[in-house]
């Protein structure tokens, strides 16, 4: 059963961090080797993979863009109960990737 989760700061988890490749369109190349960008990029969605930490843990993003691993998350329906425990430790969402 799929559930909604929140970060240790109480922010809802909105998705995963993804890694993709693409091709930035250029109109030419300067004599010094610098490309002259046209302004568009074609994303190669078939190359898309979910980002992971060095330990292989999937990276989730909250509504503020902070990164978290699954073991740091709390089910949304349990988050109010967790707030009552008075956890004073603050976490900045850095998962070390």
Secondary structure, DSSP 8 states (H G I E B T S, - for coil): ----EE-TTS-BEEEE-EEEEEEEEEEEE-TTS-EEEEEEEEEEEEEEEE-B-TT--BEEEETT--EEEGGG-EEHHHHHHHHTT------------
